[in-house]
Amino acid sequence: MLTLPNLLTLSRIVALPLLGFLLWWPNWQVGYAMAFVLYCLMGITDYFDGYLARSSGAVSRLGIFLDPIADKIMVAVVILVLTAQGYLRGPLVGDMHVIAGLIILVREIAVSGLREFLGGLQVSVPVSKLAKWKTTFQLVALGALILGGAVQGQPCDAAGVCESLREQWIHVVGLASLWGAAILTLVTGWDYLRVGIKHMD
């Protein structure tokens, strides 16, 4: 039976194609504004589905399965589309910001595989406070990159020439936060790997 928390989680997954569509047109500032509103709504449902499940005692196996998948798919969709449309490009190091996005995606895949492996051994890996900070930086980073597209437009032209830092300050905040998330991703990923290695003998 689908509970309200599960429906909220499913709504995030169902909304992903629309989010990807709105982000697909890099110079469509109205589209990016709508994408930012949708992204914020998805973040709100992410908070409330967990809160409602815990407060009402409606935590289900389906919810435990769907919630992290919905989060990871959303992050992957946003990072990949923003990369394709030139939003992980900046005035200082150009396309090198894509590396931060790759670090985040590789970690998500690796940790998912590790959790599946440890789950078969009946070993749980609780989410650390540092991992929650990583998630916060990640959500702020992607939100800022989308908002930058809505307010300031595409950061660089087709030739790779980027606007100044002052003119693209929202975009720069997003890129800086993305690197912060990438650094925390490496730290927390190593923490999870150390736990996993202990059970691989």
C-alpha positions, 0 to 999 in steps of 0.5 A: 500500500502506498503511503503519503511519504511514499507518494511524495517520494514517487512524485520526485521521480515522476517530476524528473523528466520535466526538470530535465526538460526545463534545464535542456534549453540553456538560454531559456531563463524562464525555463530555468526559473521554473526549473528552480521552483520545481527543484525547490519543491522536490527538495521540500518533498524530500524533507517532508516524506522522511519527516512524515514517515518517522512522525507517523510511524509509517516507515516502510521498506518501499520508502527506504528503497525509493528515497535514496534512489530518488535523491541520487537520480535527481542529482545525476539528472541535474549534474548531467544536464547542466554539464551538457548545457555548459553550466559546469563551466566557469571563468577561472578553470573552464570545464575543470568544474566538471571534475567536481560533478564526476566525483559526486556521481562516482561516489554515489554509484560506489556507495550504492554498490557498497551498501548493497554488498554490506546489506547482503551481510546484514551490515548497516552503514548509518549516514554520518553528520558529515554526509548530511553536510555533503548533501546540503552543499550538493543541494545548495550548489545545484540550486544556485547553478539553476538559479544563476541560469534563471537570473543571469543566463548562460555563464559562457558563450559557445566559444567558451568565453565566460562572463566576469565573476561579478556578473556571474556571482550566483553561478560562482557560488554554485560552482564553489559549493559544488567543489565543497560537496565534492571534497566532502564526498571524497571524505565521506566516501573514504569513511564508507569504504573503510567500513566496507573493507573490514567486511571483505575478508 
